[in-house]
């Protein structure tokens, strides 16, 4: 018997192998898309915000010269979009963060209350940018009021002194009256400075900052 494979048998085997390969190719899972093959992120362009630009924010943290401490964290929200060249570069709702750098209570003898906040970070969407901006407040002077406090008792003392002992009594009375007024001033602290939560302040950028803006 001739054991050599017949031509018909060989052809049939090749046909079966080819059909199996085609079926396997049709049912194979699709190739997984890797990060390198994924579509790129939306394009951005860089926009430079110049130094001196003002940004309006609303404080989410209340601060005061009497209660706050240096390095106390402060958070605020941008209240209106900032536009440059017609394009919005900082949307409303962006956040700025910083801390208290000065909190000085008012003194009884001298020294007005002072409060200062330095903002260091601007967050737009998921991007955070370093910034330099500061807000400071100083209590108003009270010299006019102090003069009133000292002067009225002094005048009253002079009148009483004059009634008692003429010019010499007037001088003594004025000195006594003035002394009483001074004591009142020394025992009364000046006004404090306060920026409650919800206060709206304007930040002025001390340095330019570059942000990324989506290209539409």
Beta strands, then each sheet from edge to edge (+ up, - down):
strand 1: 44-49
strand 2: 54-59
strand 3: 63-64
strand 4: 73-78
strand 5: 82-84
strand 6: 87-90
strand 7: 95-104
strand 8: 114-124
strand 9: 127-138
strand 10: 194-195
strand 11: 200-204
strand 12: 209-214
sheet 1: 1+ 12-
sheet 2: 9+ 8- 7+ 4- 2+ 11-
sheet 3: 3+ 10-
sheet 4: 5+ 6-
end
